[in-house]
Each structure stands twice: as C-alpha cells, then as structure tokens.
C-alpha cells in the first residue's frame, strides 16, 4: 500500500521555477515564471482553503507577460511549505506576508488572494499598510463584513456555516478531509464550481492535484487550523482584539471579485466589504462559481491588470 504523498509532489514542472524563501520563521515554497524579475513590481498570490500554489497557474504567466513579478506561494501549513503546529491566526498570517515581501527583495507588493488567502490580504493591508499598495480578493469578504452577515442573514449563515462548523472537531475534520484519497476535495470543488468548468480537463486536473495535496502529512490539520482559529477566536479576547484592529478603512485600491454562481459567498456579502475600503471596485464574474480565477481566468486576469494599472491612492 502506497504511503501519503511527499510534500515535493507539489513542485509541478512547467514554465516556472520553484524556490524556497524564509519569512517570519517559516520556510515557504514559492513559484514564479522562468526568468529574472526582481526589478519588476511584486504581485504575491495567496491561495484558498484546501488548495496550494497551483490554483494560480493561469495568473503566473499572464501577469509576468504583462510586466509584473508574479509569485505564488504555498501558505503556512500547505504544500511544500513548513507546517508548524501554531501560527494560523490573523496576526501571524499577516506577518508571514509582510516577511515574504521583504524576503523576496521588495519593499511593497500587490496582494491577490482567494478565500482564506483573501483574508490574509485584508489583514496584511490593515496591519502592515506600508508594504501593501493594492489588494484583490476573490470570494473573500472583509472579515468584519463576513461576521456581520453570517450573524444577520439566514441565507449566508446556512451557506457558510454548515461545513465550517463540522470541521471544528479535532481529528474528525482531518479524517473527513483525507478519507478515500481526499474525496472531500472533489466534493468541495463540485459543490462550489460552475457546471461549465466541471466539464473540462482543467477541472479534472485541478481536483486530482488538490486531492493529492490534501493528503500530504499535516496539511489537513493545518488547513483546518485556519478555520478553527477564525471560529474559536470569536469567543476569546484575541478575536475581539483582531476584529477591533480590522475596523479600519483602507485607502488603497481594492478589487473584489465573486463568481456570479458562487453558492458559498453571496453577492450582498462581497458588496458589504465596501464599508472598509474607500476605493473598492466590485465585479461579479459571469460563468463562474467559487473559483473564478480558475474557472474564468481570462476575465479575472483582465480585472487584475486593470487594478495593477491604477495609481495607488
């Protein structure tokens, strides 16, 4: 019987190269297009729950060809990045990103994040404003908007909390993610993706690669620690303090994207994030569910390039 996948299995060959970078006491696995791009503006790509850097395969090349240094990383606890037992709170994750920007040789960056990666974008822009000049978030509302709408809106509460609460139980959640060779990932993608993407070879490959990656030792546990901190901190002083700090207005350009058919993050929730961003553009992506950057990469890339062309405020 074969053992679990090796972390190096996410170092997938392509028109890019893999390297390691240390930041905030953690070794991160990073990917960028082949070539030397240090003199270009940095764009840091942060993936969502249950995935790894591969979710940005359609953006790495496109953004590089447009004149930027696009770097996708495996977040703390994922892929071939270190998997420490702690550090999945908002402060530490923002510190990771702050450290990554500096370790990559830059003083500032544009952050682009999906789902949990979007939370990191919001937190870093708020807690480390000097290193962030723009952010783009995909299916990732501002954390205060998320908390408010989940409490107030029955439809959003039902869409968001069902799986979220199930994964709070130690060990049970991990077994749920990894059983039957990670079949949870296939169900997760199928439930949230548009029908059009599900019928493609790209969808099949994405599911296969993420099913494998979730079975890398400790990845399931670490990925759930993001959700566990987000839930449990609501009842602790550290969560109240984090939400207090996040109650600040961002004055940089913000792009918020949502797949129009996303059943998980609803329209009014993404729109509500405008309250914490002076210069936020919000677009819904047609023909897309929860994974807009993978389902409709050309449309998303067009919006991202528009954001990158905007002057920082």
Steps between C-alpha positions, in 0.01 A plus 500: 500500500643837396573758766380861506631740234834669559488879540728533196218359286357855470816614318328449168712571190396772258600840365602603850756415763469400863700647786492537878484826691511551876274746675364539852686187612347275231638356176254571218484323166459757222453492124558760230545504122841415361729802477634780719228743609637666814477849349126464430208586731421203723162327489457238773238228439339335804282190452187392683388215723589146396726608213862603434691727263363310197173694518687799348639315197296719265619822662874440541578512129240764409616747765866440417438562131327826597818625672464394863683262730226251589589266786260232625569336835378205699358661813617398845405134551435421133680325217879504540502789749585430865214376718551637851240409764409864563472831321166480320359816654447824312799679649750228420370446148528873431853485642580216260401714202683805629813288541461338159491835323824605665669161460420507128699824480217753479369778720138474386268275299156449359325212678251274322318238705219251471283396798738453798773665295272801463467523878879523510481785248253696712701438819838588351372819336352609835777391738800568271379783277846618396574184300167468314411731211189317367302186570268277300275253680304221335206350692647652814303775676645724767504301827273748677251486214510121511430487872219753479322338206533146638333619820230704327416315180351150511594418140866592546509326838368178347741517203804572713465322832402142410843369404679763707356372828542134408876548471543646849522158669864382541600192296150455359552785258840369394360155430216655304744688275732208430276192487473310171803678354365847567158455342382797710696729267314367197168557676611845614590609147192344345261667745650847449616506136294594196364223279699631206837457670409158638481363146860592415835321522628798702245429772590130507870580536438759772296251702759224461789722605317643800379157612863392509623817671248478786644157588853634555574438869367775730339703219144404596563599861668830413234598247230447762690706756424809291128433542530395861673821599247707305213335690645460849654846512150649481455392863844607626671832568748447213213479251336813634832683479557384143156612390555833674824552308332400174240773546706745297447653160738402221602786272670292231338360183302185578353261244232259621393217271231236535382231262137580424404135563695466827268322748737554794577874511190694403475825308391732780782374723774590253336837434489573875881506512486847343443640847868436583655607169483855362600398148342159440383375164268200517432273202312176458655257252252337264515124447686442824445358846728520802828462307471789254876530436506138382158481337523824298871589508492738201221712649664503842843584356347794317366639825828437681697688236258792529568508874876486449481792257329723758714748688517430873299757690 
